[in-house]
Structure formats: C-alpha cells, structure tokens
Amino acid sequence: DTPFLFYGPGSFDSAVTLSATLGYPLEPVGRDGLRVQDSRDLVQIALEGMIGDRPPSVVVGPMDEASPAASDALLKTLEEVSGVRSLCIILWCRGLHSVIPTIISRCNTVWSPGSGQDGTHTEGEESLHSDVIKFLDSYTEGKHAEAIGVLLGHSKAWPKFLDVLVSVMAREISLFSSDPSEEKAKKVLS
C-alpha cells in the first residue's frame, strides 16, 4: 500500500487521525528529529507483524526537517516495507519544499489546512462550504487521497461538515434533475 504524506499546518493532526483509523497507532517517530535508526526500527516493526488483529500504524515526521541521511534511510524503509500489510506508515511535514522528491513520489500527498480551536477551519463557514465542494470534486474525479485530506481537515467537526455536505448534495441533485444525461448526479451519488 502507498503511504500517505500530509503537508500543511494541520498535517500532524491529520496523520495521527489516519494512523488510528488504519491500524494500531504507535508513538509518533521523529518529532525531535528523524534518525537513521528510526527507519531501521520501522523495518523491525514491520517484520514483527500485526498487533492483535490490526497492523501497527506509525506517524513519521516532520519530513521537511529530516536530515539527508535520515531521509535516505526512510526511503529504503519505504521500499522494503512496500506491499507489506503489517505496517502502515503515515508521513507528515509542514511544507513539501524540503522533502526529497523520491519520498514524495512514493506517497499519496495530501494537503492538510489545519483547524481552529473548536475543530472548524479558521476561515469560517465560507471555507467549510468551499471544502465540501473540494471534497465532492476530488471524490468524483477519482482523487481519493485529496478527498481524504479534506475530510481529515475537518475530523473534529464532522457533524458540521456532514450538514453542509448534505445540503450541498441536495441542492446539486435538484439542479441535476433537469440535466437529461444525469451523469454528474450519478457520480455524486455513487
């Protein structure tokens, strides 16, 4: 499975949320600086296998602060555990500019905008509506990693996000009913 790489102000929180969803969450790795030994430890964790009935899941980063040696070691680790379902690795960084391109190319990169104190986006209701539209567009275009990123950006306020999603979909469906092809409506509903 392809690892996720979250980037942006909410990247760490999004990575932790996805880690708990995908497997048995372990302590984050690299918060005080990723070391070469951390990557070797990840390979050992992958070899040990499942924890109960769930694979171990680990958040690694910030990747934009990792040394070249640590980045290279992690790259080798990603290659070694590629396709191994006994470890989920979720990477995070604040910005992609300092992450080596070979790591980026091996990940599903997902923008994570962050949230305010109450779990809602700091830009307010208009931003929430905009994110719902972005979610629907990403999902219907098959850009599932981007859609997941939008959802995780609202993980602390899913009820509010879902309320806006339902109202947008209801409005969109009523607009589609006059479209004889109904292709876009089928995409939204499937």
N, C-alpha and C positions, 0 to 999 in steps of 0.2 A: 504494500500500500504506500502511496505517495504521502510523505509527511506534509504538514501544514506549516507555513511560515507567516505569522501575523506581524504586521508592521503598522505603526502609528501610535498615538497616545494611549489607546486602550488595548494595546497588543498583549501585555502580560495578563490582564484580566480575561481577555478572550481566550488566550492559550490555556489558562487554568480551567476555565469553564469547559472547553472542549476536552481537555485531559480527563476530567471527571466523567464526561459523557462517554468517551471512547474506551476507557479501561479503569484499572485500579490506579488512582493517582499516587505517584511517588512525590517525594520532596523535589521542588524545582532545582535544577542544576545550573550553575554558572552565574547566579545573581551577583556574586562578589568577584566575578571574572572567571570565564571558562578556562579550564586547564586541559592539557593533553590527556592527563589521567582520567578526567571526567568521561571522555569519549571511550577510553578502554573499559571503564566501569559500565558504560551503557551496553557494550558488546556482551559483557558478562551477564548483565541483567537479561538480555535477550536470550542467552543460552539457558538461563535458569527457567524460563518459560512462564506459564500462567501463574497467577496468584488467585487461588480458588478457581472460579470459573471465568475470570476476567484477565485479559492481558495487562501487564504493568504499563502505565502511561506516564510519560515524563515530559515536563516543560523545560526547555533548554534556552538559555539566553541571558542577557541581551546579545544577540549575534553581531550587532553593529559595534560592540565593544570587545569582541573576541580577538585575540592575537592571531597573526597569520598561522602560527604553528597549531594553535587550538582549532582554528577553522579548518585547516587541512586534516587534522585528526578526526574532526567531526564528519568531514566529507567522506573519509574512509569508513567511518562507522555507519553512515547512511547507506553506503554501498554494500557493506557487509550484512546489514540487517534488512536490506531491501527485500520485500516479499515475505519476510518473516512476520507472521501474525502474532508473535509472542511479545512484541514491544511496540508501543505507539509513541512516536517522538513528535512533539509539537514545539516548533521553534518560535522565538519572538525577537523583535527588535523595534527600536523607535523609528528608524529610517533604513531604507534599503541601500543607501549610498555607500556604506562601509561593509556590507555583507558581500563575500566573494561571489562572483557570478555563477560559479559551478554549484554552490549550495542553492542559490535562488532557482537555478534551472532544474533542480531535483525536487522542488517543493511546489505545493499549491500555495501561491502567495495571496494573502487576504488582508485588505485594508481594515483596520480597526480604529474607528474615530474616537472612541472613548466616551465617557458619560459623566454627567454631573453627580452631585452628592445623592440625589434621590433615584439614580439609575436611569434618568432620562437624558437625552442629549442636551447639551448646554445651549444649542441654538433654538430650542423650543419646539412648539407644535408644527411650525412650517417645516423644520428639519425632519421631524418624525414622519410627516406626510411624504416628504421627498425620499426618505429612506425606505418607506413602504413601496413607493414606485420603483426605486432602485432594486429592491428585493424582487418584486414581480418581474421586472425586465430581465434581471440576471437569471432568475429561475427559468423563465420561459425561453430564454436564449441558450439554455444548457450550461450556463456559467455557475455551476452549483457551489464552487468554492467562494465566489463573490457573494452569492446569496447567503451562505452560511455566515460569512463575515458580517453582513448586515444584521442578521438575526442575533449573533453573539454580541454585537454592539449594543443591543437592547435587552440583554439577558436579565437585567434587574427590573425591567419594566415590560415584560412580555404581555401582560394583560392589556396595557395601554397600546402597545404595538399591534396586538391582535385586533383590538377595537377599531383602530384606524385601517388595518388591513381588510377587515370585513366590510367596512363602509366603502373603501376604495373599490373592492371587488364587486360589491353590489352595484355601485354606480357604473363601473366599467361593463358589467354584464348587461345592465339595462341599455347602455349605449350599443353593445354588440348585437342586441336583439334585432336592430334594424339592418344589420350587415348580413346580406344573404349568404355569404360564404361561411360566416361564423368561425373562421379558422382561428382568429386570435382568442375568441372566447373559449374555444376548446383547449387551447394552450394554457390559458389561465386556470381552467378547471381541472386539467389533468395533472 
